[in-house]
């Protein structure tokens, strides 16, 4: 009996939809993806550039540390290059999707 009273007293649930993100079109979504990719890649490249610079300064003539610093600089260069190419990748995706 108590269960029936509890079930009867429950109000019906309202199916109000909450919009979490609003994108007008596929182009907006792809542009947002491009911006995120560019930001993440540029941020990581800056971290690698900073690490490489610190390693270079702290190397103190150690050839192994100089090589590690050069690898960090190369990684930073790749990161900045990929960040610069992110708009091209998004244009290719737009061509594939048809946006």
C-alpha positions in Angstrom: 0.0 0.0 0.0 2.8 2.4 0.9 4.5 1.7 -2.4 1.3 2.6 -4.3 0.9 5.8 -2.4 4.5 6.8 -3.1 4.2 5.9 -6.8 1.0 7.9 -7.1 2.4 10.9 -5.4 5.4 11.2 -7.7 4.9 14.0 -10.2 5.5 13.2 -13.9 8.9 14.1 -15.1 9.2 17.0 -17.5 11.3 16.4 -20.5 12.8 19.9 -20.7 15.9 19.8 -22.9 18.9 21.8 -21.9 21.2 23.0 -24.7 24.8 22.4 -23.6 26.4 23.6 -26.8 25.0 25.5 -29.7 26.5 25.2 -33.1 24.7 26.7 -36.1 26.2 24.4 -38.6 28.9 21.8 -39.4 31.2 24.7 -40.4 30.9 26.1 -36.9 31.8 22.7 -35.4 34.8 22.3 -37.7 36.0 25.8 -36.9 35.7 25.1 -33.2 37.7 21.9 -33.7 40.4 23.8 -35.6 40.7 26.4 -32.9 41.0 23.7 -30.2 43.6 21.8 -32.3 45.7 24.9 -32.9 45.5 25.9 -29.2 46.6 22.5 -27.9 49.4 22.1 -30.4 50.7 25.7 -29.9 50.6 25.2 -26.1 52.5 21.9 -26.3 55.0 23.3 -28.7 55.6 26.2 -26.3 56.1 23.8 -23.4 58.7 21.8 -25.5 60.4 25.1 -26.6 60.7 26.1 -22.9 62.0 22.7 -21.8 64.5 22.8 -24.7 65.7 26.2 -23.7 66.1 25.3 -20.1 68.0 22.1 -21.0 70.2 24.1 -23.3 71.0 26.7 -20.6 71.5 24.0 -17.9 73.6 21.7 -20.1 76.9 23.1 -19.0 78.9 21.6 -21.9 77.3 18.1 -21.6 76.8 16.9 -25.2 74.0 14.5 -24.2 72.0 17.4 -22.8 72.6 19.5 -25.9 71.2 16.7 -28.0 68.1 16.4 -25.7 67.7 20.1 -26.0 67.9 19.9 -29.8 65.2 17.2 -29.8 63.0 19.4 -27.7 63.5 22.2 -30.2 62.7 19.9 -33.1 59.5 18.7 -31.3 58.5 22.4 -30.7 59.1 23.1 -34.4 56.9 20.2 -35.4 54.2 21.3 -33.0 54.2 24.9 -34.4 54.2 23.5 -37.9 51.2 21.3 -37.3 49.4 24.1 -35.5 49.9 26.2 -38.6 48.5 23.4 -40.8 45.4 22.9 -38.7 43.3 25.2 -40.9 44.3 23.2 -43.9 43.2 20.0 -42.1 39.8 21.6 -41.3 39.4 22.7 -44.9 40.0 19.1 -46.0 37.5 17.8 -43.5 35.0 20.4 -44.8 35.5 19.1 -48.3 34.9 15.5 -47.1 31.8 16.3 -45.1 30.5 18.7 -47.7 30.1 21.7 -45.5 
